[in-house]
Amino acid sequence: MCAWDDFTQSATAARRSLAQARSGQIPPFLMLSVPGMSAREHRRCSELWVRDRVAASVPERTRLNFRFDLGVRDKLRVGYLSNDFHDHATAHLLIEALEATDRTRCELHAFSFGGNDHGAMRSRLSGAFEVFHDITASTDSDAASAVHAAAIDILVDLKGFTRGARTGIMMLHPAPVQVNFLGYPGTLGSGICDYIITDPFLTPLAAAADYAESFAYMPHSYQPHGRAALGRLPSRAEAGLPETGFVFCCFNQAYKFTPSVFDLWCRLLAATPDSVLWLLASDQAQGNLRGEALRRGVSPDRLVFAPQIGQSEHLRRLQLADLVLDTAPYGAHTTASDALWAGVPIVTCAGDTLASRVAGSLLHAVGLPELIASDEADYVAVALTLAAEPDLLLAAKARLARNRLTAPLFDAAAYARSLHDLYEQMWNRRRRGAGREPIWAAAAPPGSPRPG
């Protein structure tokens, strides 16, 4: 709601709760957007959140007594667990990598516990998996038994602690290798997953103690993204924007906004005449944000709110932005890669946590690391320079336009090959009984043709 009267107390209250060490007290997802919290504290929160549940799952896990065939595989069976197999950000990110998977080496299974919206993305996802299991009505035990009955070698959780998650299935360990991937930007705590799929910028080796999972490194960015059609560029009037003036943009959800980040945005608006800040519409937050702008000496009319629309229409209008501004400590993820695919640079300030470093990972993978600010002052300086010097902004956009078609970030086929390389390493290490140390995927050549 961006009602910030007592916002400064949030970090203090969170640390007090962590110090009390009571299980299940603070949902880890909420901790991601609390300023000042470290990756170590995020792990502490996750460990406390799952501690009693993991302990409570042991009798059922013992009863189920899953045994695994660890023989040599010509084809791995990889299962993806989610309730977002429909028109959802996770599906939009992952679909092209799923479709590019080499079916001679990997058999894909979906384990879906979400509703079927009968939409185009659901249909496309159904075609991307060899088998689509609907476990919506199943208990955690029955769902885990379905995973085991399907002889899944590697089970990939796409939810973590996000809305509707069922980590109880993962706690029963129905597959010999379990992976935390894409849906939740942080550790799930001990006793759940063996690996987290990441990249060297997102989680440097020095951060290993902040994660219960071992690092499984993709060679560029951890995040997949396809090449959806951008469509016709609409007019500014069609998008509700003024005909002239610089367009700063942030389409992150309002819960990621903080008073300190909004301070920086208002400084940018004040220093850039006739500029506007283009935000995603939120019935609960809009009035509060307009009031916060006024308190900072910025006319509320300079906030322009964009309605929620479908993904293809959203990508179309996104091309009208001049510069995307990231949030902190919970930064842009899908919204960042969408912006880069639409040809819009993004300025970010990478922090200590995985949730704060995603935009930086994407910028490295698309060849624009100079847009990663070192601190808040640098963030403002980089954004102001691009807003005040049109030639520099045009040069950045031109480089992005060239790179997005050749850089690794939007090469779904190469991504799929590197991801499968990680899966094969996970499987081979499990077969040998090797310890869960960090692993690195080989980089597939850019522009690799789709296998099969």
Phi, psi and chi 1 to 4 in degrees:
 res  aa     phi    psi   chi1   chi2   chi3   chi4
   1 MET       -  -10.7  -67.0  176.7   64.9      -
   2 CYS    56.1   38.7  -61.1      -      -      -
   3 ALA   -96.8  101.1      -      -      -      -
   4 TRP  -107.1   16.3  -68.0  -29.1      -      -
   5 ASP   -57.2  -36.8  -70.6  -13.8      -      -
   6 ASP  -115.0   25.3   59.2   -8.8      -      -
   7 PHE   -62.7  -34.4 -168.2   87.8      -      -
   8 THR   -63.9  -16.7   55.6      -      -      -
   9 GLN   -85.8   -7.3  -58.0  -56.9  -46.9      -
  10 SER   -64.2  -46.3   57.8      -      -      -
  11 ALA   -65.5  -40.1      -      -      -      -
  12 THR   -61.8  -44.3  -59.0      -      -      -
  13 ALA   -65.8  -38.4      -      -      -      -
  14 ALA   -65.3  -44.3      -      -      -      -
  15 ARG   -65.2  -36.7  -74.5 -163.6  171.3   95.2
  16 ARG   -62.6  -42.1 -173.8 -177.3  -55.6  119.4
  17 SER   -65.7  -39.9  -65.7      -      -      -
  18 LEU   -63.5  -38.7  -73.2  179.1      -      -
  19 ALA   -64.2  -28.1      -      -      -      -
  20 GLN   -73.4  -18.6  -67.0  168.9   -7.2      -
  21 ALA    56.6   38.2      -      -      -      -
  22 ARG   -95.0  134.5  -67.8 -155.2  -63.1  -93.9
  23 SER   -66.9  144.5  -64.6      -      -      -
  24 GLY    66.9   22.5      -      -      -      -
  25 GLN   -87.0  -44.0 -171.2  169.9   23.8      -
  26 ILE  -117.2  116.5  -50.7  174.1      -      -
  27 PRO   -59.6  125.0  -22.4   33.6      -      -
  28 PRO   -58.1  -33.0  -27.0   36.3      -      -
  29 PHE   -59.5  -37.8 -177.7   81.2      -      -
  30 LEU   -67.0  -32.1  -60.7 -175.0      -      -
  31 MET   -65.7  -26.7 -174.4   73.1   83.0      -
  32 LEU   -60.6  -29.0  -59.9  179.5      -      -
  33 SER  -101.8    8.6   53.4      -      -      -
  34 VAL   -86.1  118.5  176.4      -      -      -
  35 PRO   -61.5  146.4  -22.9   33.8      -      -
  36 GLY    86.1   -5.3      -      -      -      -
  37 MET   -83.5  138.8  -53.1  -55.3  -67.2      -
  38 SER   -92.0  165.9   66.8      -      -      -
  39 ALA   -61.8  -33.6      -      -      -      -
  40 ARG   -63.8  -40.0 -176.0   66.1   52.2   88.0
  41 GLU   -70.0  -33.8  -71.9  169.7  -47.1      -
  42 HIS   -61.2  -42.6  -75.8 -174.4      -      -
  43 ARG   -63.5  -42.9  176.7  172.5 -178.1  175.3
  44 ARG   -56.8  -43.0  173.6   69.2  170.1  158.2
  45 CYS   -63.2  -44.9 -177.2      -      -      -
  46 SER   -63.4  -42.2  -67.4      -      -      -
  47 GLU   -61.4  -42.1  -61.5  -76.3   10.9      -
  48 LEU   -68.5  -36.2  -72.1  172.4      -      -
  49 TRP   -63.2  -37.8 -176.6 -110.8      -      -
  50 VAL  -101.8   -8.6  -57.9      -      -      -
  51 ARG   -52.5  -54.0 -175.8  175.8   63.6 -173.1
  52 ASP   -70.7  -33.8  -72.0   -5.3      -      -
  53 ARG   -69.5  -40.4  -69.5 -176.4   61.8 -154.1
  54 VAL   -62.3  -43.6  168.4      -      -      -
  55 ALA   -62.9  -40.8      -      -      -      -
  56 ALA   -68.7  -22.8      -      -      -      -
  57 SER   -81.1  -13.1   71.7      -      -      -
  58 VAL   -60.9  -45.1  171.0      -      -      -
  59 PRO   -59.9  -41.6  -25.5   35.4      -      -
  60 GLU   -68.7  -38.8 -177.8   63.0    5.5      -
  61 ARG   -62.1  -40.0 -176.8  177.8  171.5 -173.1
  62 THR   -65.6  -41.7  -58.2      -      -      -
  63 ARG   -62.0  -44.1 -174.8 -170.4   71.5   81.0
  64 LEU   -67.1  -37.0  -68.6  168.2      -      -
  65 ASN    49.9   53.4 -166.7   28.0      -      -
  66 PHE   -64.5  131.4  -68.3  130.9      -      -
  67 ARG  -115.0  150.0  -57.9  -64.6  178.4   91.7
  68 PHE  -126.8  141.5  -54.1  114.0      -      -
  69 ASP   -86.3  114.7  170.1   13.6      -      -
  70 LEU  -104.6   31.0  -59.9  179.8      -      -
  71 GLY   -72.9  174.8      -      -      -      -
  72 VAL   -64.9  140.8  175.7      -      -      -
  73 ARG  -119.1  130.5  -61.7  -77.3 -168.2  -87.9
  74 ASP   -78.4  -28.1  -68.2  -32.3      -      -
  75 LYS  -141.8  120.6 -178.6 -173.9  -69.3 -170.2
  76 LEU   -75.9  145.3  -74.1  174.8      -      -
  77 ARG  -104.4  115.5  -73.5 -170.7  176.7  180.0
  78 VAL  -113.7  124.6  178.5      -      -      -
  79 GLY  -107.6  139.2      -      -      -      -
  80 TYR  -113.9  126.7  -72.9   89.0      -      -
  81 LEU  -108.0  122.2  178.1   68.8      -      -
  82 SER  -168.1  161.8 -178.6      -      -      -
  83 ASN  -112.9   18.4   67.4  -13.4      -      -
  84 ASP  -112.1   29.7  -66.1  -33.2      -      -
  85 PHE   -84.5   66.0  -68.0  127.5      -      -
  86 HIS  -161.1 -158.2   53.8  -99.9      -      -
  87 ASP   -73.5   82.6 -172.0   10.5      -      -
  88 HIS  -140.2  155.4 -176.7  -84.1      -      -
  89 ALA   -55.8  -43.0      -      -      -      -
  90 THR   -60.4  -42.2  -59.5      -      -      -
  91 ALA   -64.7  -42.0      -      -      -      -
  92 HIS   -63.6  -37.0  -76.3  -74.8      -      -
  93 LEU   -67.7  -41.1  -72.5  176.3      -      -
  94 LEU   -92.9  -21.8 -166.9   55.0      -      -
  95 ILE   -57.1  -45.1 -178.2   60.9      -      -
  96 GLU   -70.0  -32.4  -68.4 -170.5   31.5      -
  97 ALA   -67.3  -38.4      -      -      -      -
  98 LEU   -62.6  -45.6  -66.1  174.1      -      -
  99 GLU   -65.7  -26.6  -68.0  171.4  -24.0      -
 100 ALA   -88.6    1.6      -      -      -      -
 101 THR   -66.2  138.4  -61.9      -      -      -
 102 ASP   -73.1  105.3 -174.1  -14.1      -      -
 103 ARG   -72.4  -11.6  -57.6  -45.9  167.1   94.9
 104 THR   -79.1  -14.8   66.9      -      -      -
 105 ARG  -118.2   -9.4  -58.9  170.0   64.1 -157.3
 106 CYS  -151.2  133.8 -170.6      -      -      -
 107 GLU  -111.6  121.9  180.0  177.8  -60.0      -
 108 LEU   -98.5  133.3  -60.9 -179.1      -      -
 109 HIS  -123.0  135.8  -70.4 -119.6      -      -
 110 ALA  -100.5  137.5      -      -      -      -
 111 PHE  -120.6  100.4  -69.0   87.7      -      -
 112 SER  -104.9  127.5  173.4      -      -      -
 113 PHE  -119.7   26.3   52.3   90.5      -      -
 114 GLY  -116.8  165.2      -      -      -      -
 115 GLY   -67.6  159.0      -      -      -      -
 116 ASN   -99.0  113.2 -175.2   -6.8      -      -
 117 ASP   -87.2   -0.2   63.6   -2.7      -      -
 118 HIS    56.8   25.2  -57.5  -75.8      -      -
 119 GLY   -88.8  179.8      -      -      -      -
 120 ALA   -64.5  -39.4      -      -      -      -
 121 MET   -67.7  -38.4  178.7   54.8   74.5      -
 122 ARG   -61.6  -42.5  175.5   67.7  168.7 -142.1
 123 SER   -64.2  -41.9  176.6      -      -      -
 124 ARG   -64.9  -42.1 -169.0  174.5  171.8 -172.8
 125 LEU   -64.0  -41.3  -75.3  161.5      -      -
 126 SER   -58.0  -36.2  -64.2      -      -      -
 127 GLY   -76.3  -18.9      -      -      -      -
 128 ALA   -82.3  -18.3      -      -      -      -
 129 PHE  -105.4  141.3  -68.8   99.3      -      -
 130 GLU   -65.5  -38.7  -85.5   81.1    1.4      -
 131 VAL  -134.0  134.1 -173.8      -      -      -
 132 PHE  -117.2  106.9 -158.9   98.3      -      -
 133 HIS   -96.1  125.4  -53.3  -97.4      -      -
 134 ASP   -96.6  107.9 -173.4  -12.8      -      -
 135 ILE  -111.8   21.7   56.6  169.9      -      -
 136 THR   -56.2  -43.7  -52.9      -      -      -
 137 ALA   -89.4    0.5      -      -      -      -
 138 SER   -84.2  146.5  -58.5      -      -      -
 139 THR   -69.0  167.9   64.5      -      -      -
 140 ASP   -58.9  -40.2  -73.7   -7.8      -      -
 141 SER   -65.1  -43.8  -67.8      -      -      -
 142 ASP   -67.5  -37.5  -72.0  -15.7      -      -
 143 ALA   -65.3  -43.6      -      -      -      -
 144 ALA   -62.5  -38.6      -      -      -      -
 145 SER   -65.0  -34.9  -64.4      -      -      -
 146 ALA   -66.0  -39.6      -      -      -      -
 147 VAL   -62.5  -45.8  170.8      -      -      -
 148 HIS   -66.4  -39.7 -175.3 -102.2      -      -
 149 ALA   -64.5  -28.9      -      -      -      -
 150 ALA   -80.6    0.5      -      -      -      -
 151 ALA    56.6   44.9      -      -      -      -
 152 ILE   -71.3  129.3  -61.6  -58.9      -      -
 153 ASP   -83.5  -41.7  -59.9  -46.2      -      -
 154 ILE  -131.3  119.9  -61.5  173.4      -      -
 155 LEU  -105.7  124.2 -178.2   61.2      -      -
 156 VAL  -110.8  118.1 -177.7      -      -      -
 157 ASP   -89.4  119.5 -179.7   27.2      -      -
 158 LEU   -98.7   10.2  -64.5  173.6      -      -
 159 LYS  -116.3  -41.7  -70.8  -62.1  -64.1  180.0
 160 GLY    60.3 -124.7      -      -      -      -
 161 PHE  -109.1   26.3  -61.4  129.2      -      -
 162 THR   -85.3  175.8   57.0      -      -      -
 163 ARG   -54.5  128.3 -174.8 -171.5  -58.2  -87.5
 164 GLY    81.2    8.6      -      -      -      -
 165 ALA   -61.1  151.4      -      -      -      -
 166 ARG  -129.7   66.8  -68.8 -177.8   62.3 -178.9
 167 THR   -65.7  -15.1   47.3      -      -      -
 168 GLY   -59.7  -29.8      -      -      -      -
 169 ILE   -66.1  -44.8  -62.4  170.7      -      -
 170 MET   -65.9  -32.2  -57.1  -66.8  -72.1      -
 171 MET   -64.8  -21.4  -70.2  176.2 -172.0      -
 172 LEU   -84.9   -5.2  -63.0  173.5      -      -
 173 HIS    50.3   63.8  -72.2  -98.6      -      -
 174 PRO   -81.0   -4.8   29.7  -35.4      -      -
 175 ALA  -128.8  151.3      -      -      -      -
 176 PRO   -68.6  -24.0   17.8  -28.0      -      -
 177 VAL  -129.9  132.7  178.7      -      -      -
 178 GLN  -128.1  138.9  -60.3 -164.7  163.0      -
 179 VAL  -132.2  136.5 -179.7      -      -      -
 180 ASN   -96.8  119.9  173.0   10.6      -      -
 181 PHE  -147.4  128.7  177.4   40.9      -      -
 182 LEU    73.6  -44.6 -164.5   59.9      -      -
 183 GLY   -76.2  -33.2      -      -      -      -
 184 TYR  -125.7  123.3 -179.9   74.0      -      -
 185 PRO   -88.2   66.2   32.1  -34.3      -      -
 186 GLY   175.4  178.7      -      -      -      -
 187 THR   -78.3  149.8 -176.3      -      -      -
 188 LEU   -94.6   -3.1  -58.1 -174.8      -      -
 189 GLY    89.5  173.9      -      -      -      -
 190 SER   -72.1  150.4  -57.5      -      -      -
 191 GLY    84.5   16.1      -      -      -      -
 192 ILE  -124.6  -63.4  -60.0  177.1      -      -
 193 CYS  -119.5  149.2  -73.5      -      -      -
 194 ASP   -82.4  -38.5  -55.6  -62.1      -      -
 195 TYR  -132.4  155.8  -64.8   94.4      -      -
 196 ILE  -122.1  129.0 -179.2  170.8      -      -
 197 ILE   -80.9  125.8  -67.0  176.2      -      -
 198 THR  -149.2 -163.4 -178.4      -      -      -
 199 ASP  -149.1  165.8   63.5   62.5      -      -
 200 PRO   -63.9  -28.1  -25.5   35.6      -      -
 201 PHE   -77.5  -40.7 -179.4   85.2      -      -
 202 LEU   -62.2  -49.0 -158.6   62.6      -      -
 203 THR  -136.7   88.9   58.1      -      -      -
 204 PRO   -57.6  157.0  -19.5   30.5      -      -
 205 LEU   -54.0  -32.7  -86.1  175.2      -      -
 206 ALA   -63.9  -15.8      -      -      -      -
 207 ALA   -92.2    7.1      -      -      -      -
 208 ALA   -56.8  -35.0      -      -      -      -
 209 ALA   -69.4  -13.8      -      -      -      -
 210 ASP   -86.6    2.4  -59.5  -26.1      -      -
 211 TYR  -133.2  135.2  -64.3   80.9      -      -
 212 ALA   -73.5  -28.6      -      -      -      -
 213 GLU   -85.5  154.6  -53.1   88.5  -12.4      -
 214 SER   -77.7  150.0  -64.4      -      -      -
 215 PHE   -78.9  130.7  -67.6  154.8      -      -
 216 ALA  -115.4  102.9      -      -      -      -
 217 TYR   -87.7  122.6  -77.4  125.9      -      -
 218 MET   -76.0  153.5  -69.5  -66.9  -74.9      -
 219 PRO   -73.5  -21.6   23.9  -33.1      -      -
 220 HIS  -124.0  -99.7  -55.5  -68.5      -      -
 221 SER  -104.9  148.4  177.4      -      -      -
 222 TYR   -67.5  -21.4   87.9  110.4      -      -
 223 GLN   -93.1  126.2 -170.6 -170.8   93.2      -
 224 PRO   -80.5  155.2   31.0  -33.0      -      -
 225 HIS  -162.0  134.9 -164.1  -71.6      -      -
 226 GLY   -91.9 -163.8      -      -      -      -
 227 ARG  -122.2   61.4  -60.9 -174.4  176.2 -170.7
 228 ALA   -64.0  147.2      -      -      -      -
 229 ALA   -62.6  137.8      -      -      -      -
 230 LEU   -86.8  -28.4  -66.5  174.6      -      -
 231 GLY    78.1  179.8      -      -      -      -
 232 ARG   -66.1  136.1  176.0 -171.9   63.4   85.2
 233 LEU   -70.8  120.1 -178.1   68.3      -      -
 234 PRO   -75.8  166.6   28.7  -33.0      -      -
 235 SER   -76.1  159.7   68.9      -      -      -
 236 ARG   -62.7  -36.9  -72.8  170.8   64.1  123.9
 237 ALA   -62.0  -40.8      -      -      -      -
 238 GLU   -60.2  -32.9  -74.0  178.5  -80.8      -
 239 ALA   -90.2    1.4      -      -      -      -
 240 GLY    80.7   16.5      -      -      -      -
 241 LEU   -98.5  152.0  -67.5  167.3      -      -
 242 PRO   -64.4  155.3   21.6  -31.4      -      -
 243 GLU   -66.8  -28.8  -71.2  -61.4  -31.6      -
 244 THR  -131.1  168.4   59.0      -      -      -
 245 GLY   104.2  151.9      -      -      -      -
 246 PHE   -73.0  139.2 -164.3   88.5      -      -
 247 VAL  -111.7   99.9  179.2      -      -      -
 248 PHE   -77.3  147.5  -65.6  108.1      -      -
 249 CYS  -143.7  142.0  175.8      -      -      -
 250 CYS  -149.4  112.6 -178.8      -      -      -
 251 PHE  -102.2   22.4  -78.5  161.0      -      -
 252 ASN   -69.6  156.0  -68.7   -2.5      -      -
 253 GLN   -65.4  149.9  -64.9  -69.7  -26.4      -
 254 ALA   -64.0  -23.1      -      -      -      -
 255 TYR   -66.8  -15.4   70.9   83.6      -      -
 256 LYS   -84.6   -9.7  -65.2 -176.0  177.8 -177.5
 257 PHE   -77.8  143.2  -61.6  175.5      -      -
 258 THR  -130.8  159.0   65.5      -      -      -
 259 PRO   -57.4  -38.8  -25.3   34.1      -      -
 260 SER   -69.1  -39.0   59.6      -      -      -
 261 VAL   -66.8  -41.0  167.0      -      -      -
 262 PHE   -65.0  -32.5 -159.7   72.3      -      -
 263 ASP   -56.7  -47.6  -74.6  -18.6      -      -
 264 LEU   -62.9  -42.3  -56.9 -178.5      -      -
 265 TRP   -62.3  -41.1  -67.5   -9.2      -      -
 266 CYS   -68.6  -32.8  -73.3      -      -      -
 267 ARG   -62.6  -40.9  -75.0  172.9   56.3 -170.6
 268 LEU   -65.5  -41.4  -68.5  170.2      -      -
 269 LEU   -63.9  -42.9  -71.4  171.7      -      -
 270 ALA   -64.5  -32.6      -      -      -      -
 271 ALA   -88.6   -7.1      -      -      -      -
 272 THR  -122.5   94.3  -49.4      -      -      -
 273 PRO   -55.1  140.0  -24.3   34.1      -      -
 274 ASP    66.7    9.7  -59.1  -38.6      -      -
 275 SER   -80.4  160.8   61.5      -      -      -
 276 VAL  -131.6  160.6  -64.2      -      -      -
 277 LEU  -113.5  116.2  178.0   58.5      -      -
 278 TRP   -96.6  115.9 -160.0   16.2      -      -
 279 LEU  -123.4  161.2  -56.0  172.0      -      -
 280 LEU   -78.1  135.0 -161.0   61.4      -      -
 281 ALA   -62.1  139.8      -      -      -      -
 282 SER  -147.2  113.5  168.5      -      -      -
 283 ASP   -57.4  -36.3  -69.1  -20.4      -      -
 284 GLN   -78.6  -29.4  -68.5 -177.6  -51.7      -
 285 ALA  -101.4  -21.6      -      -      -      -
 286 GLN   -57.7  -48.4  -81.2  178.1 -143.3      -
 287 GLY   -61.9  -42.0      -      -      -      -
 288 ASN   -64.4  -40.1  -71.4  -28.2      -      -
 289 LEU   -66.8  -39.0  -72.2  170.1      -      -
 290 ARG   -62.5  -41.2  -69.2 -171.1 -170.3  -80.3
 291 GLY   -64.4  -39.4      -      -      -      -
 292 GLU   -65.1  -37.3  -67.4  -70.1  -18.4      -
 293 ALA   -63.2  -45.2      -      -      -      -
 294 LEU   -60.7  -40.5 -172.8   62.1      -      -
 295 ARG   -64.9  -21.2  -82.0 -170.6  -79.4  -83.5
 296 ARG   -98.9   12.5  -70.3  163.6  174.0   78.5
 297 GLY    80.2   19.2      -      -      -      -
 298 VAL  -114.6  133.0  172.5      -      -      -
 299 SER   -60.7  130.2  170.1      -      -      -
 300 PRO   -58.3  -23.7  -22.6   32.8      -      -
 301 ASP   -67.8  -13.8  -66.9  -21.8      -      -
 302 ARG   -84.7    0.1  -65.4  177.4   68.2 -176.6
 303 LEU   -96.0  122.2  -55.3 -173.6      -      -
 304 VAL  -113.6  125.5  178.8      -      -      -
 305 PHE  -105.0  126.5  -68.6   93.9      -      -
 306 ALA   -95.4  132.0      -      -      -      -
 307 PRO   -69.4  157.0   26.2  -34.1      -      -
 308 GLN   -69.9  126.5  -59.8  -90.3    1.6      -
 309 ILE  -138.7  174.1   55.6  177.7      -      -
 310 GLY   -65.8  162.8      -      -      -      -
 311 GLN   -60.9  -44.8  176.2   71.5   -3.5      -
 312 SER   -64.6  -41.4   60.3      -      -      -
 313 GLU   -68.6  -35.1  -68.7  -59.5  -58.9      -
 314 HIS   -63.8  -45.2  168.8   66.3      -      -
 315 LEU   -61.9  -34.1  -71.9  174.6      -      -
 316 ARG   -62.0  -51.2 -125.2  175.3   29.3   98.1
 317 ARG   -73.3  -27.5   71.7  178.9  177.3 -170.9
 318 LEU   -59.3  -27.2 -172.4   50.1      -      -
 319 GLN   -63.6  -15.3  -60.1  170.1   81.4      -
 320 LEU   -79.1  -16.7  -66.9  169.2      -      -
 321 ALA   -69.3  147.1      -      -      -      -
 322 ASP   -89.9  -41.0  -70.4  -52.2      -      -
 323 LEU  -153.4  130.2 -176.9   65.1      -      -
 324 VAL   -91.5  135.9  167.7      -      -      -
 325 LEU  -108.4  124.8  -57.7  173.0      -      -
 326 ASP   -82.0  160.9 -160.0    8.2      -      -
 327 THR  -100.2  168.9   47.5      -      -      -
 328 ALA  -154.4  143.3      -      -      -      -
 329 PRO   -86.1   -9.1   32.4  -36.8      -      -
 330 TYR  -102.0  104.8 -162.7  158.2      -      -
 331 GLY   -90.2 -174.3      -      -      -      -
 332 ALA   -74.8  138.8      -      -      -      -
 333 HIS  -119.9  -89.0  -64.8 -176.0      -      -
 334 THR   -60.1  -39.4  -52.8      -      -      -
 335 THR   -63.2  -29.1   48.3      -      -      -
 336 ALA   -72.0  -48.2      -      -      -      -
 337 SER   -69.1  -32.7   52.9      -      -      -
 338 ASP   -60.3  -44.5  -79.0  -10.5      -      -
 339 ALA   -62.2  -45.3      -      -      -      -
 340 LEU   -64.2  -39.6  -66.7  170.5      -      -
 341 TRP   -64.1  -34.0  176.5 -118.6      -      -
 342 ALA   -78.4   -2.2      -      -      -      -
 343 GLY    89.2   19.0      -      -      -      -
 344 VAL  -109.7  121.3 -175.0      -      -      -
 345 PRO   -64.8  156.1  -17.5   30.0      -      -
 346 ILE  -131.4  135.6  177.7  169.3      -      -
 347 VAL  -101.9  128.1  177.3      -      -      -
 348 THR  -133.3  163.0 -171.9      -      -      -
 349 CYS  -129.6  102.2 -174.1      -      -      -
 350 ALA   -73.1  136.1      -      -      -      -
 351 GLY  -107.6 -149.2      -      -      -      -
 352 ASP   -91.1  -24.5  168.8   65.4      -      -
 353 THR   -98.3  157.6   65.3      -      -      -
 354 LEU   -57.8  -42.2 -169.7  158.0      -      -
 355 ALA   -62.3  -23.6      -      -      -      -
 356 SER   -93.4   -4.8   71.5      -      -      -
 357 ARG  -113.1    2.1  -61.0  178.8   66.4   82.6
 358 VAL   -65.3  -46.8  171.3      -      -      -
 359 ALA   -60.1  -37.2      -      -      -      -
 360 GLY   -63.0  -41.1      -      -      -      -
 361 SER   -59.1  -45.0  163.4      -      -      -
 362 LEU   -65.7  -40.6  -57.9  175.0      -      -
 363 LEU   -64.9  -38.1  -74.4  166.3      -      -
 364 HIS   -61.2  -44.2  -89.8  -73.1      -      -
 365 ALA   -70.8  -18.8      -      -      -      -
 366 VAL  -106.7    3.7   82.1      -      -      -
 367 GLY    83.4   28.0      -      -      -      -
 368 LEU  -129.3   52.1  -71.5  171.3      -      -
 369 PRO   -67.4  -17.7   26.1  -35.4      -      -
 370 GLU   -68.7  -10.1   65.6  -88.8   19.8      -
 371 LEU   -88.5    4.9  -61.3 -175.9      -      -
 372 ILE   -92.7  109.7  -54.2  170.0      -      -
 373 ALA   -78.1  151.6      -      -      -      -
 374 SER   -84.1  -26.2   57.1      -      -      -
 375 ASP  -161.9 -176.7   53.2   30.7      -      -
 376 GLU   -62.7  -39.9  -71.5 -174.1   -8.4      -
 377 ALA   -63.5  -40.2      -      -      -      -
 378 ASP   -68.3  -38.3 -168.8   33.7      -      -
 379 TYR   -55.6  -50.0  174.6   97.0      -      -
 380 VAL   -64.5  -41.7  171.4      -      -      -
 381 ALA   -64.1  -43.8      -      -      -      -
 382 VAL   -63.9  -46.4  171.1      -      -      -
 383 ALA   -63.7  -42.8      -      -      -      -
 384 LEU   -65.4  -39.3  -85.5 -178.5      -      -
 385 THR   -61.1  -45.4  -61.2      -      -      -
 386 LEU   -67.7  -34.1  -68.2  173.0      -      -
 387 ALA   -73.9  -31.4      -      -      -      -
 388 ALA   -91.7  -17.9      -      -      -      -
 389 GLU  -122.2   91.4  -60.1 -171.6   33.5      -
 390 PRO   -55.5  -34.1  -23.3   32.4      -      -
 391 ASP   -65.1  -38.7  -71.7  -12.3      -      -
 392 LEU   -67.5  -40.7  -73.8  179.4      -      -
 393 LEU   -63.9  -43.8 -179.8   63.9      -      -
 394 LEU   -62.4  -37.7  -74.5  173.8      -      -
 395 ALA   -65.7  -41.1      -      -      -      -
 396 ALA   -64.2  -41.6      -      -      -      -
 397 LYS   -67.6  -37.5  -73.3 -168.3  169.9 -173.1
 398 ALA   -65.3  -41.9      -      -      -      -
 399 ARG   -64.9  -39.8 -173.9  140.9   57.5   93.9
 400 LEU   -64.0  -40.8  178.1   54.5      -      -
 401 ALA   -62.1  -37.9      -      -      -      -
 402 ARG   -71.2  -47.0  -67.2 -168.7  -57.4  -90.0
 403 ASN   -69.7  -34.0  -70.4    0.8      -      -
 404 ARG   -63.4  -21.7   72.5 -170.5 -172.1   98.7
 405 LEU   -92.7  -10.2  -62.2  177.4      -      -
 406 THR  -124.3  -24.2   57.5      -      -      -
 407 ALA   -73.0  160.2      -      -      -      -
 408 PRO   -63.9  -23.1  -20.2   31.1      -      -
 409 LEU   -57.9  -36.5 -175.8   57.0      -      -
 410 PHE  -112.2   23.9  -58.9  113.2      -      -
 411 ASP  -101.3   89.6 -168.7  -23.3      -      -
 412 ALA   -65.7  -35.1      -      -      -      -
 413 ALA   -66.7  -44.4      -      -      -      -
 414 ALA   -65.1  -38.3      -      -      -      -
 415 TYR   -60.8  -46.3 -175.1   96.6      -      -
 416 ALA   -60.7  -38.0      -      -      -      -
 417 ARG   -68.5  -41.7  -69.9  177.7   59.4 -174.1
 418 SER   -66.2  -39.4  -66.4      -      -      -
 419 LEU   -62.7  -43.2 -177.3   62.2      -      -
 420 HIS   -65.3  -34.5 -174.6   76.9      -      -
 421 ASP   -59.4  -42.1 -176.5   43.8      -      -
 422 LEU   -61.1  -45.6  -79.0 -178.2      -      -
 423 TYR   -59.6  -41.9  -70.8  155.9      -      -
 424 GLU   -65.1  -39.0  -73.3 -166.9  -30.6      -
 425 GLN   -64.7  -41.8  -70.1 -172.0   58.5      -
 426 MET   -58.4  -45.6  -67.1  174.2 -169.9      -
 427 TRP   -65.7  -45.3  178.4 -113.0      -      -
 428 ASN   -65.3  -37.1  -70.3  -27.1      -      -
 429 ARG   -66.9  -38.3  -70.2 -176.0   66.5   81.1
 430 ARG   -64.7  -41.8  177.2   67.8  171.8   87.1
 431 ARG   -61.8  -38.9  -72.5 -170.6   63.6 -117.4
 432 ARG   -81.6  -10.2  -62.1 -164.8  -52.8  -92.1
 433 GLY    73.3   24.5      -      -      -      -
 434 ALA   -72.8  154.9      -      -      -      -
 435 GLY   -66.2  158.1      -      -      -      -
 436 ARG   -86.3   78.9  -68.6 -171.2  -69.9  118.4
 437 GLU   -94.8  167.8  -62.6  175.3   -5.5      -
 438 PRO   -59.9  145.3  -24.2   33.7      -      -
 439 ILE  -129.1  154.2   56.3  175.4      -      -
 440 TRP  -125.1  132.6  -75.0  -98.5      -      -
 441 ALA   -81.7  145.9      -      -      -      -
 442 ALA   -72.1  143.4      -      -      -      -
 443 ALA   -79.7  124.2      -      -      -      -
 444 ALA   -75.2  145.0      -      -      -      -
 445 PRO   -58.8  137.3  -20.8   31.7      -      -
 446 PRO   -55.4  141.5  -23.4   33.1      -      -
 447 GLY    72.8   19.6      -      -      -      -
 448 SER   -56.5  136.6  -56.4      -      -      -
 449 PRO   -67.9  154.5   25.3  -33.9      -      -
 450 ARG   -64.8  127.5  176.5  175.4  171.8  170.7
 451 PRO   -70.8  165.8   25.5  -32.6      -      -
 452 GLY    85.0      -      -      -      -      -
